[in-house]
Amino acid sequence: MRSKYAYLIAALSVSFLLGACSDQTKETQTEEDQPAQTQGNQAEKASDVHWSYKEGETGPDQWGKLDASYAACMNGSEQSPVNIEFSQVKTSERSGNIETHYAPGSFSVVHNGHTIQVNAEGTDNRMTVEESEYNLVQLHFHTPSEHQFNGRHLDMELHLVHQNANGELAVLGVMIREGKENENLASVWEKLPKEETENGISVKELDLHTLLPENQASFYYNGSLTTPPCTEEVKWIVLEQPIEMSKEQIQAFQQIFPDNHRPVQSLNEREIMKN
């Protein structure tokens, strides 16, 4: 097994390079993919290019023009997020081979300029997708939701970003709707940094297992990062059942990030499967 210290170094590197889903494979991939890696002069160069969620020169429609490493944002054929139209989803036993293995662990919170990101500080949280094990690197939030269900956004969306030993990425998406207070995220929300931070803020032990909805039926498709460099070959698993957060919790996030979602992208020839 990888030592704890080696994992921490790799996780911190990946968290920095992913940015948000950011904020996210193999060392043999093209330059536009490398910011998802734990390596790279190209990654450092790309991270200096300013991008935003606002309309205009740095907004989502322009990401692919901001830097050569962001070309996939404009030219990619398997981009995320997408609209999940329930009537067009296909059922497959293959897509059901997904298991989460989460346990209480230590995390730290950062404001990275694009979202609130919660970095994992251990190896106890992982997900198995098609017999490949992915370790949790970080989780972060978007408002409104990036994926759509039947053409509609939900209030927020949580992304849990995982990486396997080959540098490949798998993201678990959890939709969030307004409802009762989410006590599982209270320790994070108590320390939401309102300004961009350089160092992580430690939070109380967070149990991701209790954070997920009871019904874990999910949609599965091949996609990309939802932020520059929009790297493709990312496995997406989006849970059908949303979790809830209170109006106050949602508004607390929106006061920091009024809108940090990428518009839905064309599905092209891809199929969305359901377990």
C-alpha positions in Angstrom: 0.0 0.0 0.0 1.1 3.6 -0.6 2.4 5.2 2.6 0.3 7.8 4.3 2.9 10.5 3.6 3.1 9.7 -0.1 -0.6 9.8 -0.5 -0.8 13.1 1.3 1.7 14.6 -1.1 -0.1 13.2 -4.1 -3.5 14.4 -2.8 -2.3 17.9 -2.2 -0.8 18.1 -5.7 -3.9 16.9 -7.3 -6.1 19.2 -5.3 -4.0 22.2 -6.4 -4.1 21.2 -10.0 -7.8 20.3 -10.1 -8.7 23.7 -8.8 -12.4 23.1 -8.5 -13.6 19.8 -10.8 -12.0 21.3 -10.7 -10.9 21.2 -10.1 -8.9 16.9 -12.3 -5.1 11.7 -16.1 -2.5 9.7 -17.1 1.0 11.0 -17.6 0.8 9.9 -21.3 -2.2 12.2 -22.1 -2.1 15.4 -24.1 -1.0 18.8 -22.7 -4.6 20.0 -22.1 -5.1 17.0 -19.8 -2.0 17.5 -17.7 -3.4 20.0 -15.3 -5.3 17.1 -13.8 -2.0 15.4 -13.0 0.4 15.5 -10.1 3.1 16.8 -12.5 3.8 19.5 -15.0 5.1 22.8 -16.0 2.2 23.0 -18.3 -0.1 22.7 -15.3 1.6 25.5 -13.6 1.2 27.7 -16.7 -2.4 26.9 -17.2 -3.3 27.6 -13.5 -2.1 31.2 -14.0 -4.7 31.9 -16.7 -7.7 33.7 -15.3 -11.1 32.3 -16.0 -14.5 32.9 -14.4 -18.2 32.0 -14.5 -19.2 35.4 -15.5 -20.3 36.4 -19.0 -17.6 38.1 -21.0 -14.0 37.5 -22.0 -13.2 35.0 -19.2 -16.6 33.3 -19.0 -17.5 29.7 -19.9 -18.1 30.4 -23.6 -14.5 31.7 -23.9 -12.6 29.2 -21.8 -11.3 27.3 -24.8 -9.8 30.6 -26.2 -8.0 31.6 -23.0 -5.1 29.2 -23.3 -4.0 26.3 -25.5 -4.2 24.0 -22.6 -7.9 24.8 -22.3 -8.7 23.7 -25.9 -10.9 20.8 -24.8 -13.4 23.3 -23.3 -14.2 24.4 -26.8 -13.3 21.4 -29.0 -14.0 18.4 -26.7 -16.6 15.9 -27.7 -17.3 14.5 -24.2 -17.8 17.5 -22.0 -19.5 17.9 -18.7 -22.0 18.8 -17.2 -24.9 17.5 -19.2 -28.7 17.4 -19.0 -29.9 14.0 -17.8 -33.2 13.3 -19.5 -34.7 10.4 -17.5 -36.8 9.2 -20.5 -33.6 8.7 -22.6 -31.5 7.0 -19.9 -30.6 3.3 -20.5 -30.4 0.6 -17.8 -27.3 -1.4 -17.6 -25.9 -3.9 -15.0 -22.4 -2.7 -16.0 -23.0 0.8 -14.7 -24.2 -0.6 -11.4 -20.7 -1.8 -10.5 -20.0 1.2 -8.3 -19.4 1.1 -4.5 -18.4 3.8 -2.1 -16.2 3.0 0.9 -16.4 6.1 3.2 -15.5 6.4 6.8 -15.1 9.4 9.2 -11.9 11.3 8.5 -10.0 14.6 8.7 -10.5 17.3 6.1 -9.5 20.9 5.5 -11.5 23.7 3.9 -10.2 26.2 1.3 -11.6 29.0 -0.8 -9.8 28.5 -4.1 -11.3 31.5 -5.9 -13.9 29.4 -7.7 -15.6 27.3 -5.0 -15.3 26.0 -1.5 -13.1 22.9 -1.6 -12.8 20.4 1.2 -9.5 18.4 0.9 -9.2 14.9 2.2 -6.3 14.3 4.6 -6.3 10.5 4.7 -6.8 7.4 2.6 -10.0 6.0 4.3 -12.4 7.3 1.7 -12.5 5.7 -1.7 -14.8 4.5 -4.5 -14.7 1.4 -6.6 -15.8 1.9 -10.2 -15.8 -1.1 -12.6 -13.3 -2.9 -10.3 -10.9 0.0 -10.2 -10.3 1.7 -6.9 -10.3 5.5 -6.7 -9.1 7.4 -3.6 -11.0 10.6 -2.6 -8.9 13.7 -3.2 -11.4 16.5 -2.5 -15.0 17.6 -2.6 -16.5 20.9 -3.6 -19.8 22.7 -4.4 -21.6 24.5 -7.2 -24.7 26.7 -7.3 -27.0 26.2 -9.0 -26.4 22.5 -9.9 -24.2 21.9 -12.9 -26.0 18.8 -14.1 -29.7 19.1 -15.0 -32.4 16.6 -14.4 -35.0 16.8 -17.2 -33.8 20.2 -18.1 -33.9 21.7 -14.6 -31.2 22.8 -12.2 -31.4 22.0 -8.5 -30.2 24.5 -5.9 -26.7 23.2 -5.6 -24.5 20.2 -6.5 -21.7 18.5 -4.6 -18.8 16.9 -6.4 -16.6 14.2 -4.8 -13.4 13.9 -6.8 -11.5 10.6 -6.8 -8.3 9.5 -8.5 -6.9 6.0 -9.1 -3.3 4.8 -9.1 -3.1 5.5 -12.9 -4.1 9.1 -12.4 -7.6 8.5 -13.9 -10.5 10.4 -12.4 -14.0 9.5 -11.2 -16.4 12.1 -9.8 -19.4 11.4 -7.7 -22.1 14.1 -8.2 -24.7 14.6 -5.5 -27.6 17.0 -6.2 -28.7 19.3 -3.4 -32.2 20.8 -2.9 -33.6 23.2 -0.3 -35.0 21.5 2.7 -34.0 20.7 6.3 -30.6 21.7 7.7 -27.8 19.4 6.7 -26.1 18.6 10.0 -23.4 16.5 8.3 -22.0 19.6 6.6 -22.5 21.9 9.6 -18.8 21.6 10.6 -17.8 22.8 7.1 -20.4 25.6 6.9 -19.3 26.9 10.3 -15.9 27.7 8.7 -16.8 28.9 5.2 -14.0 31.3 4.2 -15.5 34.4 2.5 -12.2 35.3 0.8 -9.7 33.2 -1.1 -7.3 31.3 1.2 -3.8 29.9 0.8 -4.0 27.4 3.7 -6.6 24.9 4.6 -8.8 25.3 7.6 -9.2 22.1 9.6 -12.7 20.9 10.3 -14.2 18.4 12.7 -14.3 14.8 11.6 -16.5 14.5 8.6 -18.4 11.3 7.8 -19.1 11.2 4.1 -21.0 7.9 4.4 -23.8 9.6 6.3 -23.7 12.6 3.9 -24.9 10.5 0.9 -28.6 9.8 0.3 -30.0 6.5 1.4 -31.0 5.5 -2.1 -27.8 5.5 -4.2 -29.3 4.7 -7.6 -27.1 6.6 -10.1 -26.5 7.7 -13.6 -23.2 7.0 -15.3 -21.5 8.5 -18.3 -18.1 9.5 -19.7 -17.4 13.2 -19.4 -14.9 15.8 -18.4 -13.9 18.3 -15.8 -16.4 21.1 -15.5 -13.7 23.7 -15.2 -10.6 24.5 -17.3 -8.8 22.6 -18.6 -12.0 20.6 -19.2 -10.0 17.4 -19.4 -12.0 14.4 -20.8 -11.9 10.7 -19.9 -13.5 11.4 -16.5 -16.0 8.9 -15.2 -19.1 10.6 -13.9 -21.6 9.0 -11.4 -24.5 11.3 -10.5 -26.8 10.1 -7.8 -30.5 10.4 -8.6 -31.8 11.1 -5.1 -30.8 14.6 -3.9 -29.7 15.5 -0.4 -31.0 18.5 1.4 -29.6 21.7 2.8 -31.5 24.5 4.6 -32.3 27.8 2.9 -29.8 29.5 5.3 -27.0 27.1 4.4 -27.6 27.5 0.6 -27.7 31.3 1.0 -24.5 31.3 3.0 -22.7 29.7 0.1 -24.4 31.9 -2.5 -23.3 35.0 -0.6 -19.7 33.9 -1.4 -20.4 32.4 -4.9 -23.7 33.7 -6.3 -23.2 31.5 -9.4 -20.4 29.1 -10.0 -21.8 26.6 -12.5 -20.8 25.7 -16.1 -23.7 25.5 -18.5 -24.7 22.0 -19.7 -22.8 20.7 -22.7 -23.9 18.7 -25.7 -24.3 15.0 -25.1 -23.2 14.3 -28.7 -23.1 10.5 -29.3 -22.8 9.5 -25.6 -25.3 7.4 -23.7 -26.2 7.9 -20.1 -26.7 4.7 -18.2 -28.6 4.0 -15.0 -27.8 1.2 -12.5 
